[in-house]
Amino acid sequence: MKPTVFIHTNHKQYVGALVSAHSMKRNSKHPDAFEVRLIEHRDHMDFFQRYEGREYLRDNATRRWLNDDLQSFTPLRFMPPELMGYQGRAVVVDPDVFAVQDVYELLSRDMEGKAIWCCTRGKGSRRHPASSVMLLDCAKLTHWRMYDDFDALFRFEREYKRWMNLGYEDPANIGILEPEWNHFDTLNAKTKMIHNTKRRTQPWKSGLPIDFIPSENNPYSPFAWLMFARRKLFGEYAFLGRYQPHPDKRQEDFFFGLLKECLDNGTVSEELVREAMRNNWVRHDAFEVLERVPPVDETLRAVRGEAMAEAA
């Protein structure tokens, strides 16, 4: 069985997932050595629909599960071992993660007997594994049963953030990757995979109404309490405003350069993008951005040139 890159997604991030899949093959020296597959929320809708509107534990409070939320795909990141028949290696990434360098380097690295390799996120005592990019030894993860584990959230036997942060795993089985494998909103000469993780500034969303629920997981943050009160009093997405332009223009150029290649090679259709625009899943000026975006390699040369200039 070939190693496989899995990209989990839903309808709102589907265009991003297709661009991510393109980037994985495009920027690999060994594109035939691995497969790329999407895990789509809609393919499991019969299961997820049972939980619509039900409460589960998240951020030390209860939330309602909404299948139309921007991140309703997140439980699917735990499906690759089962989809691989608990054999072989897999990399699983969010749909807002794009390969800048060769993902096969990750798929073929020495796992040193560990089941999972991933980067970390946060600071100090709040630092935790980041499951948004993971290298998996599927044979060592036979206890991952996504349907069962998801159901446990609604029995209040599991907490969402602890699950997402791999808090139910033995730390001895988790290796820590170099940060450039999941570079959070950072694009430089070291970046191997860029993750546009700050949802408010995702480059393909600029100007659209915000459709995600901000984190409420810091009990010491007045902002977290404000967000909790806002949600309880006025609704899930009330007063959240609009997505903002990404502060790094090169990251916008990188994404739209990849999207332009997808349109040119037919892996993404113009009608798919226009449908996403009509549904507020892709910014309404996407085609204007595509008209002026530089080629991907030109953007990457600029990034590397800037790094060389800084080092000189």
C-alpha positions in Angstrom: 0.0 0.0 0.0 1.4 3.4 -1.0 1.9 6.0 1.6 -1.0 8.5 1.4 -1.6 12.1 2.2 -5.1 12.7 3.5 -6.7 16.1 3.4 -9.9 16.4 5.5 -12.5 19.0 4.5 -16.1 20.1 4.3 -18.1 22.0 1.7 -16.8 25.4 3.0 -13.1 24.5 2.6 -13.4 22.2 -0.4 -11.7 24.6 -2.8 -8.8 24.9 -0.3 -8.6 21.2 -0.1 -8.3 20.8 -3.9 -5.5 23.4 -3.9 -3.8 21.6 -1.0 -3.9 18.3 -3.0 -2.4 20.0 -6.0 0.4 21.5 -3.9 1.4 18.1 -2.5 2.1 16.6 -5.9 3.3 19.8 -7.5 6.1 20.4 -5.0 7.3 16.8 -4.6 10.3 15.2 -6.4 8.5 11.9 -5.9 4.9 12.5 -6.9 4.3 8.9 -8.0 5.6 7.5 -4.7 2.4 8.4 -2.7 -1.3 9.0 -3.1 -3.4 12.0 -2.2 -7.0 11.5 -1.0 -9.7 13.8 0.4 -11.8 12.8 3.4 -15.0 14.7 2.9 -17.5 15.6 5.6 -20.4 15.1 3.1 -19.4 11.4 2.6 -20.1 10.9 6.3 -23.2 13.1 6.6 -25.5 10.2 7.5 -23.4 9.8 10.7 -22.8 13.5 11.5 -26.4 14.5 10.9 -27.4 12.4 14.0 -25.5 15.0 16.2 -26.8 18.2 14.6 -27.7 20.6 17.4 -26.6 18.3 20.2 -24.3 19.6 23.0 -20.7 18.4 23.5 -17.8 19.4 25.7 -15.4 22.0 24.4 -13.4 24.8 26.0 -14.7 23.9 29.5 -18.2 24.6 28.3 -20.9 23.0 26.2 -21.2 23.8 22.4 -23.8 22.7 19.9 -22.6 20.6 17.1 -23.3 22.4 13.8 -22.5 20.5 10.5 -22.5 23.9 8.7 -19.7 25.3 10.8 -16.4 26.2 9.1 -14.5 23.4 10.9 -17.0 20.6 11.0 -14.4 18.4 9.3 -12.0 18.3 12.2 -13.0 14.9 13.6 -12.1 13.4 10.2 -8.4 13.9 10.9 -8.5 10.7 13.0 -9.9 8.5 10.2 -6.7 7.8 8.1 -5.6 4.7 10.0 -9.0 3.1 9.6 -9.1 4.1 5.9 -5.6 2.6 5.4 -6.7 -0.7 7.0 -4.4 0.1 9.9 -1.4 -0.5 7.7 1.3 1.7 6.3 2.0 5.4 6.6 -0.2 8.4 6.2 0.1 12.2 6.5 -3.1 14.0 7.4 -3.5 17.8 7.0 -6.2 20.4 7.3 -7.6 21.9 4.1 -5.8 25.2 4.8 -2.3 23.5 4.7 -0.3 23.7 1.5 3.0 22.0 0.6 5.9 24.5 -0.2 8.5 21.7 -0.3 8.4 17.9 -0.7 5.9 16.1 1.5 7.6 12.8 0.6 10.4 13.8 2.9 7.9 13.6 5.8 6.3 10.4 4.5 9.6 8.6 4.3 11.3 9.9 7.5 12.5 7.6 10.3 9.6 7.5 12.8 11.8 6.0 15.6 9.2 3.6 16.6 6.6 6.3 17.4 3.0 6.2 16.3 2.6 10.0 15.6 4.8 12.8 14.6 3.5 16.4 14.7 4.5 20.0 15.5 3.5 21.8 18.7 1.6 24.9 19.4 1.1 27.3 22.3 3.5 28.5 25.0 4.7 27.3 28.3 2.2 25.1 30.2 -0.3 25.6 27.4 2.0 24.1 24.7 0.4 21.0 23.1 0.7 18.8 20.0 -0.8 20.3 16.9 -2.8 17.5 15.2 -3.5 19.7 12.1 -0.5 18.1 10.4 0.4 14.5 11.5 2.6 11.7 10.2 1.0 8.4 11.3 2.2 4.9 11.6 -1.3 3.4 11.0 -0.4 0.0 12.4 0.2 1.6 15.8 -3.1 3.4 15.9 -5.7 0.6 15.9 -7.4 2.3 18.9 -8.4 5.2 16.6 -12.1 4.7 15.8 -13.4 8.1 14.8 -17.1 7.3 15.0 -16.8 5.9 18.5 -14.6 8.7 19.7 -16.8 11.4 18.3 -19.9 9.8 19.9 -18.0 9.9 23.3 -18.0 13.8 23.1 -21.8 13.8 23.4 -21.7 11.4 26.3 -19.4 13.9 28.0 -16.7 11.2 28.2 -14.3 13.1 26.0 -13.5 16.8 25.6 -13.1 18.2 22.1 -9.9 20.3 22.6 -8.2 17.5 24.5 -9.0 15.1 21.7 -7.8 17.5 19.0 -4.6 18.2 21.0 -3.8 14.4 21.3 -4.4 14.5 25.0 -5.7 10.9 25.0 -2.5 9.6 23.5 0.6 8.3 25.4 3.1 11.2 25.1 5.9 8.6 24.6 4.3 7.6 21.3 4.4 11.2 19.9 7.4 12.6 18.2 7.9 16.4 17.6 8.4 17.7 14.1 10.4 20.7 13.1 8.0 23.7 13.1 8.4 24.3 9.3 6.3 21.2 8.7 3.3 23.1 10.0 4.4 26.7 9.7 1.5 28.7 11.2 0.9 31.7 8.9 4.6 31.8 8.1 6.2 31.6 4.6 10.0 31.8 4.5 12.9 29.8 3.0 12.5 27.1 5.7 8.8 26.5 5.2 7.9 23.0 4.1 4.2 23.2 4.6 2.4 26.5 5.3 -0.8 26.5 7.4 -3.1 29.5 7.1 -4.4 28.7 10.5 -5.5 32.2 11.6 -9.0 31.8 10.2 -9.8 35.5 10.3 -7.1 36.2 7.6 -7.3 33.1 5.4 -6.4 34.6 1.9 -9.4 33.1 0.0 -11.9 34.4 2.6 -11.2 38.2 2.7 -14.3 40.3 3.0 -16.7 37.5 3.7 -18.9 37.3 6.9 -17.1 35.2 9.6 -18.6 31.8 10.0 -16.5 30.2 12.7 -16.7 30.3 16.5 -13.7 31.9 18.2 -11.8 29.9 20.8 -13.0 30.1 24.4 -10.5 27.8 25.9 -8.5 30.3 28.1 -10.3 30.7 31.4 -8.0 33.7 32.3 -8.8 35.6 29.1 -11.5 38.4 29.3 -11.8 37.9 25.5 -12.7 34.2 26.0 -15.4 35.2 28.5 -16.7 37.9 26.2 -16.9 35.4 23.3 -18.8 32.9 25.5 -21.3 35.6 26.6 -21.7 36.8 23.0 -22.5 33.3 21.8 -24.9 32.5 24.6 -26.8 35.7 24.3 -26.9 36.5 20.6 -26.0 33.3 18.6 -23.1 31.4 17.3 -21.8 34.0 14.7 -23.3 37.3 15.9 -21.1 40.4 15.8 -18.0 38.6 14.5 -17.5 40.9 11.6 -15.7 39.9 8.4 -12.6 38.1 7.3 -9.6 40.4 6.9 -6.8 40.5 4.3 -3.8 38.4 5.2 -1.0 40.7 6.5 1.6 38.8 4.3 0.8 39.5 0.6 3.1 36.6 -0.4 0.8 34.1 1.3 -2.2 35.4 -0.7 -0.1 35.2 -3.8 1.0 31.6 -3.0 -2.5 30.4 -2.5 -4.0 32.1 -5.6 -1.0 31.1 -7.7 -1.7 27.5 -6.8 -5.4 28.0 -7.5 -4.6 29.5 -10.9 -2.6 26.4 -11.8 -5.6 24.2 -10.7 -7.9 26.1 -13.0 -5.4 25.8 -15.8 -5.0 22.0 -15.4 -8.6 21.3 -14.8 -8.4 20.0 -11.2 -10.6 23.0 -10.2 -13.4 24.3 -12.5 -14.4 27.9 -12.9 -18.0 27.0 -12.0 -16.8 25.4 -8.7 -15.1 28.6 -7.7 -18.1 30.7 -8.7 -20.4 28.4 -6.7 -18.1 28.8 -3.7 -18.3 32.6 -4.2 -22.1 32.5 -4.3 -22.1 30.6 -1.0 -19.6 32.9 0.7 -17.0 30.2 0.9 -14.5 32.0 -1.4 -14.0 35.8 -1.6 -16.1 37.6 -4.2 -13.1 39.2 -6.0 -11.3 35.8 -6.5 -11.1 36.1 -10.3 -9.8 39.7 -10.1 -7.1 38.4 -7.7 -6.3 35.5 -10.1 -5.8 38.0 -13.0 -3.0 39.8 -11.2 -1.4 37.0 -9.2 2.3 36.2 -10.1 3.3 32.6 -10.9 3.9 30.4 -7.8 7.6 30.0 -8.6 8.0 33.7 -8.8 6.5 34.1 -5.3 8.8 31.4 -3.9 11.9 33.0 -5.5 11.0 36.3 -3.8 10.6 34.5 -0.5 14.0 32.8 -0.8 15.6 36.0 -2.1 14.4 37.9 0.9 15.9 35.3 3.2 19.2 35.4 1.4 19.3 39.2 1.7 18.5 39.0 5.4 21.4 36.5 5.9 23.9 38.6 4.0 
